[in-house]
Amino acid sequence: MRSGTLLTGGGKDRKIILWDHELRMDRDIEVPGQYGTIRALSEGKGEEFLVGTSRNFILRGTFNDGFMMEVQGHTDELWGLATHPSKDLFLTCAQDRLVYLWNSVDHSLLWSRSLEEHGHCADFHPSGAVVVIGTHSGRWFVLDAETTDLVGIHTDGNEQLSVMRFSVDGSMLAVGSHDNFIYLYNVSERGRKYSRRGKCTGHSSYITHLDWSPDNHYIMSNSGDYEILYWDIESNCDLIRNRSECKDIDWVTYTCVLGYHVFGVWPEGSDGTDINALERSHNRRVIALADDFCKVHLFAYPCSKPKAPSHKYSAHSSHVTNVSFLYNDSHLISTGGKDTSIMQWRLIGKSSPSLADGIISNPAPRRADHSITPPATATPLQEPSPPLTANGTQEPFTETSPPTQLVTPTTELTPPCSESTPPPSDSTVSLKDSLEPSDDTATPSDEGLPPLTPPS
């Protein structure tokens, strides 16, 4: 410490000990059990010190006042991500059985809830009233998005659910499973009532991604053996044999990693599992992509020519598992696998295209009491506590260059890239949109380019 004293910690007893100049124990304090054991210590301002724990908390504390929580997050691999249809909110679920709802404006945690299963996928009903969460066991949960009350539990097979997607009007829900089926439900009462409509059978491997048409008549789906199939929902979920009938549909969302409009995102010689997630922005200008090499990519949409150029951004230290734009395209959320991190990226125009709002955290510290009891009802977290238990138009597609441009940043907030200028091709376009960092959480490039400089 600056005063010449010594601060130690890191044992299973969760104690931090202050030693005087003669190495005699002066004071000690214990980190509350719900935060896990101590992994790191750092000196703060004045008498403050920072503590990193085994459950991904960062605490700020003093010996006199105890601890306040600065950052919290998931503790196991993170795959499930859903953005609210009309608010600056997003939801995450992970293999730690926790579900979190975050506010993207102030980076605060609104509520958390514990599930009985490992969460893997999620989607908000278009009304925003409820959210559905798919698990590794084939069960899926319907939660009230305001109160976290359990609305219902349903089961489809006994294998992992990989994707859940509401139709644009919220009248139907499609559930993609690792048993190779897509289960369809009729939905009523603003997402509170579900009745089985049928299932799509025809894939020879597990379902990975799916999207709805604007008129609810068709579904496009991808599978683990790299199939692209189309389904006629109105005709008893029949498989459409003539795929050219569907190639020009203007899909409500575009999350399928295999398709006519996105095959240019695949680099030459890539493995079919290199891309984990993809999403088109709501304004249909760009595509965000999550890959197995810790990178977030930004492409122009449509991206239907080989070797399409893109921007690449570094921040995650593990494979990127998912990406999703907020409802107004102002920001992009990305989630990490082994690093269990959540990154928030700002989408900006040509003037200063660079990258990321940073890891989601609680900017306003909250008092961490030494003994905390879980609340009886699900309310927004006031104190850190254990979570609760428990269009039918089809526009023809034309190969035109998007009205956007990929440009090299001109400011010192240069986005880290993992390769130099994209290779030229006949599909070379320029993107106005890019991603900008506004925090110091992005990691430096691992290929010799200047590191991302945090703003002052």
Secondary structure, 3 states (H helix, E strand, C coil): CCCCCEEEECCCCCEEEEECCCCCEEEEEECCHHHCCEEEEEECCCCCEEEEECCCCEEEEECCCEEEEEECCCCCCEEEEEECCCCCEEEEEECCCEEEEEECCCCEEEEEEECCCCEEEEEECCCCCEEEEEECCCEEEEEECCCCCEEEEEECCCCCEEEEEECCCCCEEEEEECCCCEEEEEEECCCCEEEEEEEECCCCCCEEEEEECCCCCEEEEEECCCCEEEEECCCCCEECCCHHHCCCCCCCCCCCCCCCCCHHHCCCCCCCCCEEEEEECCCCCEEEEEECCCEEEEEECCCCCCCCCCEEEECCCCCEEEEEECCCCCEEEEEECCCCCEEEEEEECCCCCCCECEECCCCCCEEECCCCCCCCCCCCCCCCCCCECCCCCCCCCCCCCCCCCECCCCCCCCCCCCCCCCCCCCCCCCECCEEEECCCCCCCCCCCCCCCCCCC
